[in-house]
């Protein structure tokens, strides 16, 4: 019997001071991610306010089940070596039905952001916002069984963080994080 893949959002957040370790493990990280090339929906690093300091690594990936998603997140070489302080791993639903490589805006041109809205209670932003040609990836964060809404994650091209934040409905989230982000993978 064939299993139907499930989509997962994985955000490894860097441990402060781990830049040298991340750099040392870059090839191991890429080699690990190459194993999931066909399952990848989006990937890429996040950066601090200076635009140069790595703060994390986002991967949105199709996998068979939550156990496979946990293995993907926690077997990653940088995680195993202690470069990350924590991991946010949630079921995710690809509301755009495409990968980042299908984004009409391409890899370059304009600033890109991860917009991460964490919430509980009544679901918000379940439909793709109208007129949002700047969305690279968009979908709800869900519980392992896919029944409980826990927030929304989007990758978006925007001129600034405030414009990026506007893809989510204000006052519907306990917290909205905005992180500079770029297309990932081998150059």
Order of alpha helices (4+ residues) and beta strands (2+ residues): beta-alpha-alpha-beta-beta-alpha-alpha-beta-beta-beta-beta-alpha-beta
